[in-house]
Amino acid sequence: MMRLRLLSACAAPAMIMALAAPAYAQDSQQTTGQTAEPESDGANEVVITAQGRAQVLADVPLAVSAISAEALQQSGANDIRQLNQVAPSLLVSSTGSEANGSARIRGIGTVGDNPGLESSVAVFIDGVYRSRSGIGLNELGEIDRIEVLRGPQGTLGGRNASAGMINIVSKAPGPNYSAGAEFTYGNYNQIRAAGFINVPLGDSLAARVDSVYVRRDGYYQDVVNDRDINDRNRYFVRGQLLFEPSSDLTIRLIGDYTKRNENCCAATYLNREMNPFIGDLNNSASNSIIRVLQGLGQPAAAFTEGYSRDIYVTPGRSYFGTTEDWGASMQIDWDFGGAKLTSITGYRDYASDQGSDTDYSYVDILYRAADGNSSRGFKTFSQELRLQGTAFGDKLDWLVGGYYANEDLAVTDNLRFGNQYGRFATCRLISGGGLAALYSPASAGCLAARPALFGAATPLIYAAIDGLDAINNRGSTLDRYNQNSRNWALFTHNIVHVAKGLDLTLGLRYTNERKKFDATFGNDNTACVLNQQSLLPLRPVASLTAVIDGILGLSCQGNSTSELNGVSINDERKEDEFTGTAVISYKPNDDLLLYGSYSRGYKAGGFNLDRSALKIPILPFGGQAGTQALVGNLQFDPEIVNAFELGLKYSTGPFSLNIAAFRQEFDNFQLNTFNGTVFLVQNINGCKANLNGGDRDQSKFSTAANYNAAAATTGACGSGDVTYGVRSQGVELEASLVPHRDIRVGLGLTYAETKYRDQLVGNASGAPLDQALRKLPGDNLSNAPEIVATASFAWTPDIGSSGMSGLVYFDSRLTDDYNTGSDLFPQKEQDSYAIFNARVGIRGPDQRWSIEFWGQNIFNENYTQVGFNSPFQEGSVGAPFTDPQYPGGRQIFSAYLAEPRTYGVTLRTRY
């Protein structure tokens, strides 16, 4: 039913295109004439640099969209997240921090909660790689164009990217004096002020400065502490110098600085109105964890607020965070006559810290203090060299190059159990199962009485429960993770003009990667150690195992233990990889390009920067030596993709049509997921052999059909049968039409079936898949809708002979249903939805001034960006909350919501 409504919603833009000829993809293809070269009358006559050369878009045998500053301005886009409206194969979302933003192309991306994982979609700004795609969630200033390259990028440029690339090119200084300013006021008290000035400093030197300031109230209202969350308070400045002493030499210097002081990012509980699969999970009569939370002060309304965006933050806890991002780059283009040399040198320094009420509830269970000790920072130096030219009478267009980068990543963490954790943990333990009759939130240990239920071990068991009850404001004093990544690459990319209209493109890249890792832990949770010493000798007693495991699991959750205090670990990994591409393209005439391609992409392996991945929490580490012996558990392997593509590009006069059919196969797909307690990082692969349900069974729910007491060891695959685990295949259509010089119409459609194989394993050796991922086999990936359609319409009519013009613009993105959680639990499903933006205005002669009224998400569509297991908030195990509808049992769920409707007015002037 959802898909039927989605397809029906697509009918309106499709009818527009049917009447006038198909449209979209590069609405920007008519407006990016502000780029490297003047634009001709053709809709596809746009110059891009996707292949390391300045080429007309219509002649590039790649799936790439070029989006101009005008197109972004009309859609209201100020950062890469808002590219969603104009690029149907792209989805950008953010979660617990904007630093964790993740970009996906064709359904493939990196979940951004762990900085140890590199981005599947690489972001470059002015030729310089940004260490993680979430860093692109900053203001961009005025830009020249954005290129969205779809599919693996394993030959040219800086870092390899397994899913695609976003290449952002800012507006360069020009030879003539110009300046401009704009001011926006909108709901939520939004203020945005931006401006630029361009000054020629002689015949060969020009300077330009861009700046942006943004302030806005938050979308969430913290009703406990009377404040708003998810606000904006940021500024951005970029300065440039362009030196052109001759037509053969250009030197461009860029420096920029961004500062943000913001409260982000809140979440609300998912309820049955938002997702019917929630059922009675939020009902205190059905779920013991709801009774526990309410017994410790959580208002019942917290579980039903949903899209009202009212939240209940623990008193005194904060989401405040600061971000500083600055850097400089120098690009030199030198034409020797027979060859052209391009050098891009960059340095970036990014630092972000973020406090949080980490359990997202009123009860004080987990928190990160906003004291600067929950942070991540990247310091990156990069150097790229490219030399290119022609040979054999221009039959060969050759390019060779090299790339070097040295990146230091520093992460600090101060995650601590809150002031109510002890009572929450004991009440969670007592409220379910055989001890439920003793449940008493107001009593020590949450115990109304202490009968001798455990024989001779009774005193030790109750003493351990008291120890657990006392774990309040304990945990990390300061954990430090450091990683140095050094990588270098050599590459070549060559276009052979075999015959008139027939080209063969061959590219090859060798990448060498070395990562060094070390971590030092600080922790004051002594109760974990004491309870382990007391209870582990009794654990072999079958009648005591369950209660002991429950106590120790909660006492040492996430490997938070004073045993790690002062302990340091280190490790190193090295890898090298060949990647590349082969493309054959043919232009039977000037209007039509046909191509077929193969490409191999790569994303580096690394380290899971999370101590919880070292081991299960029940057992001790065994001191410094024991901890160091476990460090290999933090490693994950590189991700490899083999991709095939067939494409067609047709461009004639005002009409263009681009079609691409693709198939991508991912080995060692890097998956990061939160299971309600810890983050799991696994390399997902497939198995050619039938695992007979071994990748779908579980040992948690004894009454479920897929119960298997030995589920942790089933589902292994012989190494010879291991194969790719993820496949993305489909068709993309982009078209644009300019039926009149004042009218531009666009349409984009992506059908992508991005799925896991039917038989899955957890690494390249064929080890079993983690039970928490048992919903993955045969299903679509998270945040991977099968159908996405975009449409845009812009009308800029003259107003009489006054020289003034009007502006009428709208765009839409229609998205099929998909699952927002990487474990694919049904409670995280999102129904199909449509987002519409609109803008109307009046512009003066030569657009010297304009006034525009705008709205984003004008129909106030509510939807979830990411659903996740509410941290530690899982009730007792048992019917009716079991597989398949409730794979998390009585686990409850929270969500990061998308932005509501915004609207306002923008004034612009330039001269």
C-alpha positions in Angstrom: 0.0 0.0 0.0 2.8 2.4 0.8 4.5 1.8 -2.5 1.2 2.3 -4.3 0.8 5.7 -2.7 4.4 6.5 -3.5 4.0 5.6 -7.2 0.8 7.6 -7.3 2.6 10.6 -5.8 5.2 10.3 -8.6 2.4 10.7 -11.2 2.3 14.5 -11.1 5.9 15.2 -12.0 5.9 12.3 -14.4 2.9 13.8 -16.2 4.8 17.1 -16.5 7.7 15.4 -18.1 5.4 13.3 -20.4 3.8 16.5 -21.7 7.0 18.3 -22.4 9.6 15.4 -22.5 11.3 13.8 -19.6 13.3 15.9 -17.2 15.7 16.2 -14.3 18.9 14.8 -13.0 20.9 17.8 -13.7 18.6 20.7 -13.1 22.0 22.1 -12.5 23.1 21.2 -15.9 21.3 24.3 -17.1 22.6 26.5 -14.4 26.2 25.5 -13.8 27.5 27.9 -16.4 29.1 29.7 -13.5 31.7 26.9 -13.5 35.0 26.7 -15.2 33.8 27.7 -18.7 30.8 29.6 -20.1 27.7 27.5 -20.7 26.3 27.0 -24.1 22.6 26.7 -25.0 22.7 22.9 -24.5 21.3 21.6 -21.2 24.2 19.2 -20.8 27.0 21.6 -21.8 28.4 21.8 -18.3 32.1 21.4 -17.5 33.0 19.0 -14.6 36.2 17.4 -13.4 35.0 14.0 -12.4 37.7 12.3 -14.4 40.5 14.7 -13.3 40.0 16.7 -16.5 37.7 19.6 -17.5 35.1 17.7 -19.6 31.6 18.5 -20.8 29.1 16.5 -18.6 27.4 14.9 -21.6 30.8 13.4 -22.7 31.7 11.8 -19.3 30.9 8.1 -19.3 30.1 8.1 -15.6 27.0 8.3 -13.5 27.4 11.9 -12.1 25.1 14.8 -11.3 26.3 18.4 -11.4 24.4 20.7 -9.2 24.9 24.5 -9.4 24.8 27.2 -6.7 21.6 28.5 -8.2 19.9 25.1 -8.0 21.0 24.7 -4.3 19.9 28.3 -3.5 16.5 27.7 -4.9 16.1 24.5 -3.0 17.4 26.1 0.2 20.4 23.8 0.6 23.3 25.1 2.7 25.1 21.9 3.5 25.4 18.4 2.0 22.4 17.0 3.9 20.0 19.2 1.8 21.4 17.7 -1.4 18.8 14.9 -0.8 16.2 17.1 -2.6 18.1 17.2 -5.9 20.0 13.9 -6.1 17.7 10.9 -5.8 20.4 8.3 -5.3 21.9 10.2 -2.4 20.7 10.2 1.2 22.4 12.2 4.0 21.3 11.8 7.6 22.7 12.5 11.1 22.3 10.8 14.4 23.7 11.4 17.9 25.9 14.2 16.8 26.2 16.1 13.5 29.7 14.9 13.4 28.2 11.5 12.9 26.4 12.5 9.7 26.4 9.7 7.1 26.0 10.0 3.3 24.7 7.0 1.3 24.6 6.5 -2.5 22.6 3.8 -4.0 21.8 2.6 -0.5 25.4 2.1 0.5 27.0 4.2 3.3 28.8 4.1 6.6 26.8 4.4 9.9 28.7 7.3 11.5 28.7 6.6 15.2 32.3 5.3 15.2 35.1 7.5 13.8 37.2 4.5 13.3 35.2 3.6 10.2 35.9 5.7 7.1 33.2 7.1 4.9 31.8 5.0 2.1 31.0 8.3 0.4 34.0 10.5 0.3 33.6 14.3 0.6 36.0 16.6 -1.1 35.9 20.4 -0.9 38.1 22.2 -3.4 40.0 19.1 -4.0 40.8 18.4 -0.4 39.5 15.2 1.3 37.4 15.7 4.5 38.1 12.9 6.9 34.4 11.9 7.5 31.3 12.8 5.5 29.7 14.3 8.6 32.3 17.0 8.5 30.4 18.2 5.4 27.4 19.1 7.5 28.8 22.7 7.8 27.9 25.8 6.0 29.4 25.9 2.5 29.4 29.5 1.6 28.9 30.4 -2.0 29.8 27.5 -4.3 30.4 27.0 -8.0 29.0 23.5 -8.3 28.7 20.2 -6.5 29.4 16.9 -8.3 27.8 13.8 -7.0 29.6 10.7 -8.4 27.7 7.5 -8.0 29.5 4.1 -7.7 33.0 3.2 -6.4 35.7 5.8 -7.0 38.8 3.7 -6.9 41.2 5.4 -9.4 41.5 9.2 -9.2 41.6 11.7 -6.5 42.5 11.3 -2.9 41.0 8.7 -0.7 39.3 5.6 -2.2 35.5 5.5 -1.8 33.5 2.4 -2.1 30.0 4.0 -2.7 30.7 7.3 -4.4 32.0 10.8 -4.0 30.6 14.3 -3.3 32.9 16.9 -4.8 32.2 20.5 -3.7 33.8 23.4 -5.6 33.6 26.8 -4.1 33.3 30.1 -6.0 36.8 31.2 -6.9 38.0 34.9 -7.0 37.3 36.7 -10.2 38.9 39.6 -12.1 36.1 42.1 -11.5 35.0 43.8 -8.3 31.8 42.3 -6.8 30.0 42.0 -3.5 26.8 40.5 -2.2 24.9 40.0 1.0 21.8 38.1 2.1 19.6 38.0 5.2 17.1 35.4 6.2 14.6 35.3 9.0 12.4 32.2 9.6 10.4 30.4 12.1 12.2 29.0 15.2 13.7 32.4 15.3 16.1 31.5 12.5 18.6 34.2 11.4 21.0 33.6 8.6 23.3 36.3 7.4 25.8 35.7 4.6 28.0 37.8 2.4 31.0 38.0 0.1 33.3 40.5 -1.4 35.6 39.9 -4.4 38.4 42.4 -5.1 40.9 42.4 -7.9 44.4 43.3 -6.6 46.0 44.0 -10.0 46.0 42.3 -13.3 47.1 38.9 -12.0 45.8 38.7 -8.5 42.3 38.6 -7.0 41.0 38.0 -3.5 37.6 36.9 -2.2 36.1 36.5 1.3 32.8 34.6 2.0 31.2 34.5 5.4 28.0 33.0 6.9 26.4 33.3 10.4 23.4 31.2 11.4 21.4 31.1 14.6 18.1 29.2 15.2 16.1 27.8 18.1 15.9 24.0 18.5 13.2 21.7 17.2 13.0 19.8 20.4 11.6 21.2 23.7 13.1 19.9 26.9 10.1 20.3 29.2 12.1 19.3 32.3 14.8 21.9 32.0 12.8 24.4 29.9 15.2 24.7 26.9 15.3 23.8 23.3 17.6 21.2 21.7 18.9 20.8 18.2 19.5 24.5 17.8 21.9 26.2 15.4 24.6 28.7 16.4 27.5 28.7 13.9 29.6 30.9 11.7 31.9 30.3 8.7 34.5 32.4 6.9 36.6 31.6 3.9 39.3 33.7 2.3 40.9 33.1 -1.1 43.7 34.4 -3.3 43.9 33.6 -7.0 47.2 34.4 -8.7 47.4 34.1 -12.5 50.8 35.5 -13.7 50.2 33.9 -17.1 47.7 31.9 -19.0 49.8 28.8 -18.2 50.0 29.2 -14.4 47.3 29.5 -11.8 47.8 29.4 -8.1 44.8 29.3 -5.7 45.1 29.7 -2.0 42.1 29.0 0.3 41.8 29.2 4.0 38.6 28.7 6.0 37.3 28.5 9.6 34.1 27.2 11.1 32.9 27.4 14.7 29.7 25.9 16.1 28.3 26.1 19.7 25.2 24.1 19.6 23.0 21.7 21.6 22.5 18.5 19.6 21.1 15.8 19.1 18.0 14.8 21.0 15.8 11.8 20.4 12.3 10.8 21.3 10.7 7.4 22.0 9.1 5.6 19.1 5.4 4.8 19.8 2.8 2.7 18.1 1.4 5.8 16.3 4.8 6.3 14.7 5.3 2.6 14.0 2.6 -0.1 14.6 5.2 -2.7 15.2 5.9 -1.0 18.6 2.6 -2.7 19.7 2.4 -2.7 23.5 6.1 -2.3 24.2 5.5 1.1 25.8 2.7 -0.2 28.0 3.7 -0.6 31.7 1.3 -3.4 32.1 3.1 -5.4 29.4 6.7 -4.4 29.7 8.7 -4.5 32.9 11.2 -1.9 31.7 8.4 0.7 31.4 7.5 0.0 35.0 11.1 0.4 36.1 11.5 3.8 34.3 8.2 5.1 35.6 9.1 3.9 39.1 12.2 5.9 39.0 10.4 9.1 37.9 10.0 8.9 34.2 6.7 10.7 33.2 4.3 8.3 31.3 3.9 11.0 28.7 7.5 10.6 27.6 6.6 7.4 25.8 3.8 9.0 23.7 5.2 12.4 22.8 6.5 11.2 19.4 6.4 13.9 16.8 5.4 16.6 19.3 9.2 16.8 19.9 8.7 17.3 23.6 11.4 15.5 25.5 12.3 14.7 29.1 16.1 15.3 29.7 17.6 14.3 33.1 18.0 17.5 35.2 21.5 18.8 34.8 22.4 16.8 31.8 23.4 18.7 28.6 23.6 18.2 24.8 25.9 21.2 24.4 28.8 20.8 22.1 31.4 22.8 20.2 33.0 22.3 16.8 36.0 23.9 15.2 37.0 23.1 11.7 39.7 25.0 9.9 42.3 24.4 7.2 44.1 25.7 4.2 44.9 24.5 0.7 46.9 25.5 -2.3 46.2 24.3 -5.8 48.7 24.9 -8.6 47.8 24.3 -12.2 50.8 24.7 -14.5 50.6 24.0 -18.2 54.0 23.2 -19.7 52.7 23.1 -23.2 53.1 19.3 -23.7 51.6 18.4 -20.3 49.8 20.0 -17.4 50.7 19.6 -13.7 48.2 19.9 -10.9 49.2 20.0 -7.3 46.8 20.2 -4.4 48.2 20.6 -0.9 45.9 20.6 2.0 45.9 20.7 5.8 42.7 20.2 7.9 42.1 20.5 11.6 38.8 19.4 12.9 37.7 19.1 16.6 34.3 18.4 17.9 33.1 17.6 21.4 29.5 16.8 22.5 27.8 16.2 25.8 24.7 14.1 26.0 22.0 12.6 28.1 23.0 9.3 26.5 20.0 7.2 27.5 17.6 9.8 26.1 15.3 9.4 29.1 14.4 11.3 32.3 16.0 8.7 34.5 19.8 9.3 34.9 21.2 6.1 33.5 24.0 7.2 31.2 25.6 10.5 30.4 28.5 12.2 28.7 29.4 15.5 30.5 29.8 18.5 28.2 33.3 19.3 29.5 35.3 18.8 26.3 36.2 15.2 27.2 33.7 13.5 24.8 35.4 14.5 21.6 36.9 13.5 18.3 39.6 15.4 16.3 41.2 14.9 12.9 44.5 16.6 11.8 45.2 15.7 8.2 47.9 16.6 5.8 47.4 15.6 2.2 49.2 16.1 -1.1 48.0 15.2 -4.5 50.0 15.4 -7.8 48.6 14.9 -11.3 50.4 15.1 -14.6 48.4 14.8 -17.7 48.7 15.4 -21.5 48.1 13.8 -24.8 50.2 11.5 -27.1 50.1 9.8 -30.4 48.5 12.6 -32.2 45.9 13.1 -29.5 44.9 9.5 -29.7 45.8 9.0 -26.1 44.7 11.3 -23.3 46.9 10.2 -20.4 47.1 11.0 -16.7 49.4 9.8 -14.0 49.5 10.9 -10.4 50.2 10.2 -6.8 48.6 10.9 -3.4 49.8 11.0 0.1 47.9 11.6 3.4 48.9 11.5 7.0 46.0 11.7 9.4 46.0 11.8 13.2 42.7 10.9 14.9 42.2 11.6 18.6 39.1 10.4 20.4 38.3 11.0 24.1 35.3 9.5 25.9 33.9 10.2 29.3 30.8 7.9 29.3 29.6 7.4 32.8 26.8 5.6 34.6 24.3 8.2 35.9 23.2 8.9 39.4 20.3 6.5 39.1 22.1 3.8 37.3 22.5 1.5 40.2 18.8 1.5 41.1 17.8 1.2 37.5 20.1 -1.8 37.0 18.9 -3.6 40.1 15.3 -2.9 39.3 15.8 -4.1 35.7 17.3 -7.3 37.1 14.6 -7.9 39.7 11.5 -6.8 37.7 11.6 -9.7 35.3 11.8 -13.5 35.8 11.8 -15.3 39.1 12.6 -12.4 41.3 9.7 -10.2 40.1 7.7 -10.7 43.4 10.5 -8.9 45.3 10.4 -5.8 43.0 10.5 -2.6 45.1 12.0 0.5 43.5 12.0 2.4 46.8 14.0 -0.3 48.6 17.8 -1.0 48.7 18.7 -3.2 45.8 15.1 -2.8 44.5 14.3 -5.7 46.9 11.2 -5.7 49.1 12.6 -8.7 51.0 15.7 -11.0 50.9 14.6 -14.6 51.2 17.2 -17.4 51.0 16.6 -18.2 47.3 20.1 -19.1 46.4 21.1 -21.6 49.2 24.5 -21.0 50.7 25.3 -18.4 48.0 22.4 -16.2 49.1 24.5 -13.7 51.1 27.0 -13.3 48.2 24.2 -12.8 45.7 22.5 -10.1 47.8 25.8 -8.4 48.5 26.6 -8.3 44.8 23.1 -6.8 44.1 23.9 -4.1 46.7 27.2 -3.5 44.9 25.4 -3.1 41.7 22.9 -0.8 43.4 25.7 1.5 44.4 27.1 2.1 40.9 26.1 5.7 40.6 28.2 8.3 38.7 30.9 5.8 38.0 32.6 4.8 34.7 35.1 6.4 32.4 37.2 9.1 34.0 38.8 9.6 30.6 39.4 7.1 27.8 41.8 8.2 25.0 42.0 6.6 21.6 44.7 7.6 19.1 45.1 6.5 15.5 47.6 7.5 12.9 46.8 6.7 9.3 49.4 7.0 6.7 48.5 6.2 3.1 49.9 6.7 -0.3 48.8 5.8 -3.7 50.0 5.8 -7.3 47.4 6.0 -10.1 46.9 6.4 -13.8 43.8 7.2 -15.8 44.0 7.0 -19.6 41.5 7.6 -22.4 42.3 6.0 -25.7 40.4 7.4 -28.7 40.2 4.1 -30.6 38.1 5.5 -33.5 35.8 8.4 -34.2 33.3 8.4 -31.3 34.8 5.3 -29.7 36.8 5.6 -26.5 38.4 3.1 -24.2 39.2 4.3 -20.6 41.6 2.4 -18.5 42.5 3.3 -14.9 44.6 1.6 -12.2 45.5 2.6 -8.7 47.8 1.1 -6.1 47.1 2.1 -2.5 49.2 1.4 0.6 47.7 1.9 4.0 49.2 1.7 7.5 47.3 2.5 10.7 48.8 2.7 14.2 46.4 2.6 17.1 46.8 3.0 20.9 44.4 3.6 23.7 44.6 4.4 27.4 41.7 4.0 29.8 40.6 5.6 33.0 37.8 4.1 35.0 36.5 4.2 38.6 33.9 1.5 38.5 35.3 -0.7 41.3 32.0 -2.5 41.8 32.6 -4.5 38.6 35.8 -5.9 39.9 34.4 -6.7 43.3 31.4 -8.5 41.9 33.5 -10.5 39.5 35.8 -11.6 42.3 32.8 -12.6 44.4 30.6 -14.3 41.9 32.7 -15.9 39.2 33.7 -18.8 41.4 30.0 -19.7 41.7 29.2 -19.2 38.0 29.7 -23.0 37.1 26.7 -23.8 39.4 23.9 -24.2 36.8 21.2 -22.9 39.1 23.2 -19.7 39.7 24.6 -19.0 36.2 21.7 -16.8 35.0 21.5 -14.5 38.0 25.2 -14.2 38.2 25.5 -13.3 34.5 22.7 -10.8 34.9 24.5 -9.1 37.9 27.9 -9.1 36.2 26.6 -8.0 32.8 25.0 -4.9 34.5 27.9 -4.3 36.8 30.4 -4.2 34.0 28.3 -3.0 31.1 30.3 -2.0 28.1 33.5 -3.3 29.8 33.3 -0.3 32.2 35.6 -1.5 35.0 38.3 -0.1 37.2 40.4 -3.0 36.1 41.1 -0.9 33.0 42.2 2.1 35.0 45.6 3.2 33.7 45.8 0.3 31.2 47.1 1.0 27.7 46.9 -1.0 24.5 48.3 -0.6 21.0 48.2 -2.3 17.6 49.1 -1.8 14.0 47.7 -2.9 10.7 48.9 -2.7 7.1 47.2 -3.3 3.9 47.6 -2.6 0.2 45.1 -2.9 -2.7 44.8 -2.5 -6.4 41.7 -0.8 -7.7 40.8 0.7 -11.0 38.3 1.0 -13.8 37.7 0.1 -17.5 35.2 1.9 -19.6 34.2 1.6 -23.2 32.1 4.5 -24.6 30.7 5.3 -28.0 29.1 8.4 -29.4 27.3 7.5 -32.6 26.4 11.2 -33.0 27.0 14.4 -31.2 23.8 14.0 -29.1 24.2 10.4 -27.8 26.7 8.7 -25.6 26.6 5.0 -24.8 29.0 3.4 -22.3 29.7 0.2 -20.3 32.1 0.1 -17.4 33.7 -2.0 -14.7 35.2 -0.5 -11.6 36.8 -1.9 -8.4 36.6 0.2 -5.2 38.1 -0.1 -1.8 37.5 1.3 1.7 40.3 0.8 4.2 40.0 -1.5 7.3 40.7 -0.2 10.7 40.0 -0.3 14.4 36.8 -0.2 16.3 37.4 2.7 18.8 35.2 1.2 21.5 36.5 -0.7 24.5 33.2 -2.7 24.6 34.4 -4.6 21.6 37.4 -6.1 23.4 35.4 -8.9 25.0 32.1 -9.8 26.8 31.8 -7.8 30.1 31.2 -10.8 32.4 34.8 -12.0 32.5 37.8 -10.0 33.7 40.5 -8.7 31.4 43.5 -10.2 33.2 45.4 -7.0 33.7 47.6 -5.2 31.2 48.8 -8.3 29.5 45.3 -9.8 29.2 43.9 -6.6 27.7 46.7 -6.3 25.2 46.1 -9.9 24.1 42.5 -8.9 23.2 43.4 -5.9 21.0 43.0 -7.9 17.8 39.2 -8.0 18.5 39.1 -4.3 17.6 40.2 -4.8 14.0 38.0 -5.0 10.9 38.9 -5.7 7.3 38.9 -3.5 4.2 35.7 -3.3 2.2 36.0 -4.3 -1.5 33.4 -3.6 -4.2 33.2 -4.8 -7.8 30.8 -2.7 -9.9 29.4 -2.9 -13.4 27.4 -0.2 -15.2 25.7 0.4 -18.5 24.7 4.0 -19.4 23.2 6.3 -21.9 23.4 10.1 -22.1 21.3 12.0 -24.6 21.5 15.7 -25.0 20.1 17.9 -27.7 19.2 21.6 -27.3 17.2 22.2 -24.2 16.6 18.5 -23.4 18.9 15.9 -21.7 18.3 12.4 -20.5 20.8 10.2 -18.6 20.1 6.6 -17.7 22.4 4.2 -15.8 21.9 0.6 -14.9 24.3 -0.7 -12.3 25.2 -3.8 -10.2 27.6 -3.6 -7.3 28.9 -6.5 -5.2 30.5 -5.8 -1.8 32.9 -8.1 0.0 33.7 -7.5 3.7 30.9 -4.9 3.9 31.6 -2.9 7.1 28.6 -2.7 9.3 28.3 -0.7 12.5 25.2 -1.3 14.6 24.0 -0.6 18.2 22.4 -3.6 19.9 21.1 -1.6 22.9 24.2 -2.2 24.9 27.3 -1.9 22.7 28.2 -1.0 19.2 29.1 -4.0 16.9 31.4 -3.7 14.0 31.3 -6.7 11.6 32.5 -7.4 8.1 29.4 -8.9 6.4 30.0 -11.6 3.7 27.9 -14.2 2.0 28.2 -17.9 1.8 27.6 -20.0 -1.3 26.6 -23.0 0.8 23.2 -23.3 2.5 23.6 -22.4 6.2 20.2 -24.0 7.0 19.1 -21.1 9.1 22.3 -20.9 11.1 22.5 -17.1 10.4 19.0 -16.5 11.5 18.7 -18.5 14.7 19.0 -17.2 18.3 19.4 -18.4 21.8 17.4 -15.6 23.5 13.7 -16.6 23.1 13.2 -20.3 24.0 9.6 -20.3 22.7 10.4 -18.9 19.2 10.6 -21.1 16.2 14.2 -20.1 15.4 15.4 -20.9 19.0 18.7 -22.7 19.1 20.6 -23.0 22.4 23.8 -23.3 20.4 23.0 -20.3 18.1 26.3 -18.6 18.9 28.3 -21.3 17.1 26.0 -22.1 14.2 26.1 -20.6 10.8 29.8 -20.9 10.0 30.9 -21.1 6.3 33.9 -22.8 4.8 36.4 -20.2 3.7 36.2 -21.5 0.1 32.5 -20.8 0.0 32.7 -17.2 1.3 31.6 -14.6 -1.2 30.2 -11.1 -1.4 27.6 -10.3 1.2 25.9 -7.2 -0.2 24.6 -6.5 -3.7 23.2 -3.2 -5.0 21.6 -3.1 -8.4 19.1 -1.0 -10.2 18.5 1.8 -12.6 18.8 5.6 -12.4 17.1 8.1 -14.6 17.9 11.8 -14.7 16.5 14.3 -17.1 16.1 18.0 -17.6 14.1 20.2 -19.9 14.2 23.9 -20.7 11.1 24.4 -22.9 11.4 28.1 -22.6 14.3 30.3 -21.4 12.3 31.1 -18.2 11.2 27.6 -17.4 13.3 24.6 -16.2 11.8 21.3 -15.3 13.6 18.4 -13.8 13.0 14.8 -12.8 15.1 12.1 -11.2 14.2 8.5 -10.5 16.3 5.8 -8.8 15.3 2.2 -8.4 17.9 0.4 -6.2 17.7 -3.0 -4.8 20.4 -2.9 -2.1 20.2 -6.2 -0.3 22.1 -8.7 1.8 22.6 -12.2 0.4 20.4 -14.9 1.7 23.2 -16.7 3.6 25.5 -14.4 5.7 28.6 -14.8 7.8 30.5 -12.3 10.0 33.9 -12.1 8.3 36.1 -13.3 5.4 37.0 -16.5 7.2 33.3 -17.5 7.4 32.7 -17.0 11.2 29.1 -17.0 12.3 27.1 -13.8 12.0 26.3 -12.1 15.3 22.9 -13.0 16.6 21.9 -9.3 16.9 22.1 -9.2 13.0 19.9 -12.2 12.4 17.3 -10.1 10.6 19.8 -9.2 7.8 19.9 -12.2 5.5 17.9 -11.6 2.4 16.7 -8.2 3.4 17.4 -4.6 2.2 20.0 -2.6 3.9 19.0 0.1 6.3 18.2 3.6 4.9 18.1 2.0 1.4 14.6 2.7 -0.1 14.1 0.8 -3.4 12.4 3.8 -5.1 13.2 7.5 -4.8 11.8 10.1 -7.2 12.8 13.8 -7.3 11.2 16.6 -9.3 11.8 20.3 -9.6 10.2 23.2 -11.5 11.6 26.7 -11.8 9.9 29.6 -13.5 11.6 33.0 -13.7 9.4 35.2 -15.9 10.2 38.8 -16.8 7.9 41.4 -15.2 7.0 43.6 -18.1 9.9 45.7 -19.4 11.0 46.8 -15.9 14.0 44.5 -16.0 12.6 42.8 -12.9 11.8 39.1 -12.9 9.8 36.7 -10.7 10.7 33.4 -9.2 8.4 30.4 -8.7 10.2 27.2 -7.6 9.3 23.9 -6.1 11.0 20.6 -5.6 10.0 17.3 -4.2 11.5 14.0 -3.0 9.3 11.0 -2.9 10.8 8.1 -0.9 9.7 4.5 -0.7 9.5 2.8 2.7 12.7 1.5 4.3 14.2 0.4 7.6 16.2 3.1 9.5 18.0 0.7 11.8 21.1 -1.2 10.8 19.9 -4.4 12.6 16.6 -4.2 10.5 14.3 -4.7 13.5 10.7 -4.0 12.3 10.2 -1.4 15.0 12.6 0.8 13.0 10.6 0.7 9.8 9.8 4.0 8.1 6.8 4.3 5.8 7.1 6.1 2.4 6.8 9.8 2.5 7.2 12.9 0.3 9.0 16.2 1.1 8.2 19.4 -0.8 10.0 22.7 -0.8 8.9 25.9 -2.4 10.1 29.4 -3.0 8.5 32.5 -4.6 10.0 35.9 -5.0 10.8 39.0 -7.0 14.2 39.9 -8.4 15.5 43.3 -9.5 17.3 44.1 -12.8 20.3 41.8 -13.3 19.3 40.2 -9.9 20.9 43.2 -8.1 18.3 42.5 -5.3 15.6 40.0 -4.5 13.1 39.1 -1.9 12.0 35.5 -1.6 9.5 33.7 0.6 10.3 30.1 1.1 9.3 26.9 2.9 11.1 23.7 3.5 9.0 20.5 4.1 6.0 22.7 3.5 3.5 20.0 4.3 5.2 19.3 7.6 5.8 15.6 6.9 6.9 13.7 10.0 9.4 10.9 9.6 12.3 9.2 11.3 15.9 9.6 10.2 17.3 6.8 12.4 15.6 4.5 14.8 17.7 2.8 17.5 17.5 0.6 20.6 17.0 2.9 23.7 20.3 2.4 25.6 20.0 -0.4 28.3 16.2 -0.1 28.2 15.2 -3.7 27.7 12.6 -5.5 29.8 12.4 -9.2 30.7 12.6 -11.9 28.1 9.5 -13.9 27.3 6.2 -14.2 25.4 4.5 -12.5 23.7 7.5 -10.3 22.9 9.6 -12.7 20.9 10.7 -13.3 17.3 9.7 -12.6 14.6 7.7 -9.4 15.4 9.8 -8.5 18.5 13.4 -9.6 17.8 14.5 -7.2 20.6 12.1 -8.8 23.1 10.9 -6.1 25.5 13.6 -3.7 24.2 12.1 -0.2 23.7 13.1 2.1 20.9 14.1 5.8 20.3 14.4 7.8 17.1 16.3 10.8 15.7 13.5 12.7 13.9 13.8 14.7 10.7 13.3 18.4 10.6 9.8 19.8 10.7 8.4 22.5 8.5 10.4 25.7 8.3 9.6 28.9 6.5 10.8 32.4 6.2 11.9 35.3 4.0 15.3 36.0 2.4 16.6 39.4 1.2 19.5 39.4 -1.2 21.6 42.1 -2.9 24.7 42.0 -5.0 26.7 44.4 -7.2 
